[in-house]
Amino acid sequence: MAKASLLLNLDRAAPGAIAKARRQSPAGGPPPRVAPHEPAAVAVQTALTHGLKALLAVKSAAKKGDPEGVHKMRTSTRRLRSVLRTYSELLDSDWADALEEELKWVGHILGSARDLDVLLDRLTCEAEKEGVTAALEPLFERLRVRRESARKDVVAALDGARFGELCGRLTDAADRPHLRDDAWEACRTALPPLARDAWQRLKGRARDLSRNDHDEEFHEVRKRAKHVRYASEAVANALGPHAGREATRFAKKARKVQDILGTHQDATIARQEIANLADQFDEDHPFHRAASKMIARQEESARNARSRFFKIWAKLDDKKLRRWLKV
């Protein structure tokens, strides 16, 4: 790796491409395309600009406690972190690590609120199907209190000086990212290896997974599949029409792996939450009887997700889908 070259002047190196990135990067949808012959530095700046706009576009909704706003803002922080990880070989490591750490901080706060929204929605719906809503009211009340606290934490964080400073740093990052010399290699050759690194970290862990492995093993594969998806999406717009379509198709397959393991994780967390509170009631109490039904339902959901995972994984683990990763 070449020695880091910090604060390189992208405007001077590729003025047309950078102006286009700033002008056309919408808050929603995919980032604008970058020509495969342009420097990878342009793709980096385009991704950071697009990610920052997406983050700020949903700030107001997240502050109001809108579940979809919180979800989108959390996703935006994850995508920005993924951009920094995906392009890590092209960025100054200390600069990128510090920025990612701050994104991780705000993402954790948003995630705490989002996870409780998902959990409450899931359990409320399933309790209605089982006819045990009233019996599980102690659980719902406990979760609502935690959710309200988590939402207050979101508002405090987004109104705070730390988040304001982060937005300023992200703006600076989008304008003048701290790049290494290798960032001036053409996108068509520089970017596929970056996504391939994410795939390498996923495939070994996923191929070794068995049906009886611990829940945490499945959760780890989910996180790595998510990074593969985000990495593939991050570079797809800069690879040209053919390779870009292949990268997008690969990302869609990775998302299916992520989604089924997300179902597994949701069921696992729901079961744990119910079981933790059920221990406070004797076996004859209505809550305990209702909890037993719900726990069984979550365990069945987790088993089904595990079973489906291996079929979905086999479709992603197809070498034909990975041709675009080879330069």
Buried (B, 14 or more C-beta within 10 A) or exposed (E): EEEBBEEBEBBEBBEEBBEBBBEEBEBEEBBBBBBBEBBBBBBBBBBBBBBBBBBBBBBEBBBEBBBEBBBBBBBBBBBBBBBBBBBBBBBBEEBBEEBBEBBEBBBEBBBBBBBBBBBBEBBEEBBEEBEBBEBBBBBBEEBEEBBEEBBEBBBEBBEEEEBEEBBEBBBBBBBBBBBBEBBBBBBBEBBBBBBBBBBEBBBEBBEEBEEEEEBEBBBBBBBBBBBBBBBBBBBBBBBBEEBBEBBBBBBBBBBBBBBBBBBBBBBBBBBEBBBEBBEEBEEEBBBBBBBBBBBEBBBEBBEBBBEBBEEBBEEBBEEEBBEBBEE
